[in-house]
Amino acid sequence: MTGMREKTQQERELIEIARGLVPVLKERAAQAERDGKVPVETVAELKASGLLRALQPKLFGGYEVDPRTFFEIQMTLAEGCMSTAWIYGVMGVHPWQLARYPIETQREVWGEDHNVLISSTYMPAAKVTPVEGGYRISGRWGFSSGSEHCSWCFLGGIIPPQDDYPAEHGTFLLPISDYRIEHNWDVLGLRGTGSHDIVVEDVFVPAHRVQRTNNWTLEATPGRLVHTNPIYAIPFAQIFARAVSTSAIGALQGAINEFCSNAAQHIGKHGAKTAEDPGAQNAVADAIITVDGLKLVLERNYGELLRLAAAGEYPDVETRLLYRFQSSYVTNICAEKVNELLRCMAASGLYDTNPVARIFRDLHQARGHIANNYMAYGRSYGAVQLGLPNPDPFV
């Protein structure tokens, strides 16, 4: 993208590393889909390259990059394999959240190995019982992407009212010894993400490993007293929501790349090249400007969020809801555009071996994530525009 902010040399190098991985990710994409798991070799390369430490604090071997660089890395990886980019977004955003925890919690996770990975499932499924020094929790959570590659997990639950705090969503951090992974990920698309269930049976979680997820104050995010980079002051929902939508932009670009390559050489049953089909010409142009527009909105939104964070200000409710709606809209519009590309490839495009067909499945799976329910977030934003109170307690 031209006309954008100036990146640091380090940011440019990380993006180039991601670009260099695209060919091998394309080669492994079918295997990831078939195995229901991103190859171990791929995750090892993401670790060794430092890409998974993009948002990690410098104190623990990270780079503290601008979130826009993090999401550009994710989009780039998605051109090769959306499942890989999806788990990159999820596992790669967790160091940002851990950086807001007490420093003792961060040392517990990263003290011996800066490459330790954390999975998550934030659905508030925990049965929570306050006890001395913390909480006991039990429950079953779905959709823990990349969980087989991780040794810790963030789990959601409602923290009961306590002292001056109301009941609110909490994130409970557990080591793998405290939970089990139940393998049940058999779905339409994003099969390589291995988003299995997590099961916990009456485990103690000390208070320093529990965070009030959406509480922005320094009291609730004490890690920000150590890591003062403004990126850690952006509201949680504004960071995590994009982690599960932005890979769709790169995946659509990957579909465009594949479509253009195929259209130049494919000749249909009537003797005409796909490239000569006016419908195909319009579909690819429409997809290209969609990618461009989505990137521009992401760039603008994070520029404003960083400006506010640096000034110690919290975005107002209209801004938060607008940005949240725009994030949720991404997978929907990308799925619509890849649908048109696939239609223009006619019957020959429907073989499972066609990368565009896999991207079609992946994008339609992605729009099913609760954070990508654009109709719900559109209603919330619309309600506030019409003078009603914000109906969404998480934004």
N, C-alpha and C positions, 0 to 999 in steps of 0.2 A: 504494500500500500504506500503510495506516495503522499506527500503532504502531511505526514504524521510526525509525532514527536521524535526527537533524536534519541536513539538507543545508546546505551553504553557499549563499549567493546565487549564486555563480558556477556551482555544480553545478546549481542549479535552472534557471538560464538556459540551460545547455547542453542539459539535458533538454527544455526548451521548444523550443529550436531543432530538436531531433530530432523532436519532436511536430509541429512546423510543416511538416516535410518529408514526413510520411506521405502526404498526399493526392497529391503529385506523384510519389512513389515508386510508389504504386498505379497511377497513370496510365502509368508507364514500365515496370512489371513485365513486361508481355507483350512489350514491345520487347527488354528485357534477355534474356528467355528465347529469343526468336526470333533475336537477334543473337549469342547466346553471349557476351555482354559487358555489364556494367553500363555505361550510357551515360556518355560522357566528361563530359557536363554534370553528371551526378550526382556524380561524383568531384570535379569542380571546386567544386561547392557544399559538399561535405563538407570540402574543404580550406579554402575561404573562410570557412566558419562556425567553424572551429577544432575541430570535432568530432574530426578525426583526430589532433589534438594533445592529446587529453584526458589520456593517460598520459605525455606527453612532459615532460622536465624543464623547469622554468621558465627555466633558463639558456639554453635553446634555443627559447623561445617557447611552451612548453607550459603545462599547467595542473596537472599532478600530482594529478589527482582521485583520490578513493577508488575502488578497483576496482569497488565496488558501483554507483557512478554510471556508470562506463564500461559496465558490463554492462546497466544500465537504459537507457542510450542505445541500445545494440545491440538490446535487446528492442523498444524503441520503433520503431526503423527497420524491424525485421522485420515489424511490423504492416502496413507498406506493401509491402515486397519483401524476401523472405528472402535472395535472392542479394546484394542490396546490404548487408544486415546481416551476412551471412557475410564478405564481403570487408572490411567495416568492422571486424569483430572481429579478423580476421587482420592487416590492414595497421595497424589501430589499436593492436594489442598490441606490435608490433615496436619502437616508440619506447621502451617499457618495457624490452625486452631490450637495445636499444642503449645505454640509460642505464647499464647495468652493464658495458659495455665500457670500455677505457681512454679517457680524455678526448680523446686525439689522434684516435681513431677516430671519436668523435662529431663533432669539428670537421671531419673529412674529409667526413662525410655532410651535416651541418647548417650548416657554416660559412657558406655563401652563401645557403642557402634552407632555412628552418625547415619548409617544407611538402614536402620530399623524402619520397617513399614507398618502403617496402621490402616486397618479397614474401618468400615462404619456401617451402621444402619440407624438412622435417627428417628425412626417411627417410635412414638412414645409407648412402647409395649412393656416396659419394665413394671413389675410389681415391686414397689419401693417401700421399705420399712426403715425409718430412721432408728439408728442405734448409736451408742457411744462411739464417737470418733468417725462416724460416717454413716453408711447405709448398707442394708442387705437387699439384694435384688435377685429376682428370678424372672424368666420370660423367654419368649421365642420371637425373634425378629427376622423379617424377610429381607431379601435383596442386598446382601453384603458383597458388593462388587470387589473382585480381586482378593477375597478373604483367604484363599489358599496360599497367597504369597506373603501374608502378613503375620506378625507375631503379637500384635495388640489390636484392640477393636474399640471404637467409640460407639456406645449404645445409648439410645434415647429412652427417656422416662420422665414422668411428671414428678418433680420434687414437691412433697407436701408443704403447706404453709409452715413457716418457721421464723420466729422472732419478728422482724419487720418485713420479711419477705413473703409475698403471696405465693400460692401454688404456681409453678411455672415449669416450662420444659427444661430438662437438664441433660447433659451429656456425661455418661459414666464411662470411664476408661478402664478396660480390663486387659490383663495379659492373657495369652492363649491358653495358659494352664487353667484359667477360670471359665472357659467356655468351650463348646464343641461346635464344629461346622457340620450341618446336616445337608448333604449333597442332594439337591432337588431342582437344579436349574435346567429345565427342559422347556425351551421357549422358542418363539418365532425368530427373533434376531438378537444381536449382541450376545450371542451364545458364548463367545470367548471371554466374556466378563466374569463368568463363574460366580454369579451373584446368588450364592446359596444362603440358607437360613443359618442363624446363630442361636444356640440354645444355652441358657444359663440356669443353673439350679442352686438357688440359695447361696449366693456368694457375697462376701463382705467387700465393699468398695470404700476405701478411706476417703475422707472429705477432700483431701488435696487432689484426688483424681476425679472430682465431680465439678462440673462447670455449669453455671446458669447460662444456657446457650445463647440467648438473645440479649442478655444484660451487657450493656456496652461500657459500664463504669469501670474505673480502675480497680475498685474494690473487688469486682467480679472477674476482672481480667488482669490479675497482678503481674503476669509475665510482661505486660507492656511497660512496667516500670524498669525492666531490664532491657527489653528490646524496644527501642524508642522510634524505630522506623514507622512512619505514618501508615504503612500498609497494614499494620496490625490493629489499627483503630477503625478500619472499615467495618460496618455492621456484618455480623455472621451471615445472615440470609443473603446479602448482596454478593458475598464471595462463593458460598457453597452452591447457590442456585446456578450460577454460571458454570460451575464445575461439571454439572450434569446436563448442560445444554450446548456448550460451545463446541464439543467434538462434532456435533451435527453440521456445523458450518464447514469444517474441514472435510467431513465425509461427503457433503454435497460437492465440494470442489474436487474431491477424488472421483466422484461420479461424472462430473463434467470432463475431467481429464480422460477417463476411460471412454466416455461417449464420443468425444472428438476423435480419439484414436481409432475407434471402431467405425465411425461414420465415414471416414475418409476411404475405407477399403471395403466396407460391406455393400454387397449388391443384393437387393431383394429379388423376389420371384418374378417381378415385373421388369427386371433389368435395369432399374434405376438405383443409384447410390443413395444411401441414407443421407449423405451430405447434401444431396440435391432436393431433398424433401422440404418444402416450405415449413411444414409443421416442426420438423427437426431443427431447422434454423431458428425458428421462433422459440422453441423450448430451451435450446442451449443459451440463447441470448437472455432469456428470462431468468434462467438459473444463475447466470454470471452476474447480472445486476442484483439479484437477491443476495448472493454471497457478499458482494461489495457493500450493499446497504447494511447488512447485519454487522459486518466488521466495523463500519463507520459508527454505528450506534454504540457498539461495545467500547470502542476507543473513546468516544465522547463521554459516555457514562462513567467510566473509570477515571477519566481525567477529572471530572467533577467530584467523584467520591474521594479521590486522593487530595484534591484541593481542600475539601471540607475536613478530612482527617488531619491534614497538616495544620489547619487552623483550630483544631480541637472542637470542631462543630459536628453535630449529628444531623444527617439529612432529614428534611421535613417529611411528613407522612406522604404527601403527594409525590415527592421525588422517589421515596422508597417503593411505593406501590407502582409507579410508572416503570422504574428500572426492573422491578420484579416481574411485571407483566411482559416487558420486552424480552426478558430472559426466557420465560416460559413459552413465548411465541416462536422461538427459534426452531425447535424440533418440528413443530407443526408445519411451518412454511417450508422447511427443508424437505420434509416428507412429501409435501405436495409437489415440489419441483422435481424431485427424483422420480416421482410417479410419472410425470410427463416425459422425462427422459427415457424411462423404461418402456413406456407405451410406444415411443418412436422407434424403439429397437425391434418392435413387432415380436413374432413368435420365437425367433432365434435368440431374443434377449432373455427368454424365460428359463433357460437352462441354469441349474444351480452353479455351474462353473463360471457364469457371467458375473464379474465383480459388481456391476451395477445392480444386479438382482440381490446380491448379498447386502449392498449398501441400502437398498430399498427395505429389506427386512430389518436391518439395524436401525434405520431411522424411524420406522413404524414402531419398533420396540421402545425406542427412546422417548417417543411422545407419550407412552404409557406411564412414565415416571410421575409420581405425584407432584414433583416440583415443576413439571412441564405441562401441567393442566392449565392451559392458557385461558380457558373459559372461566375457571374459578378466579384467577388473578385479574382477568379483565373485569369481572363483576366487582371485585373489591375496589379496583381503581375507579371504575365507573360510579360506584356508590359514593365515594368521596367527592368526585367531580360534581355529583348532583346534591351535595350538601349533607349527606348522611355520614355517620361515624364509620371509622375504619373497622370492617368486620373481621380482619385477619390479625390475630394476636402474635403471629410469628414474623410479621413484616413491619 
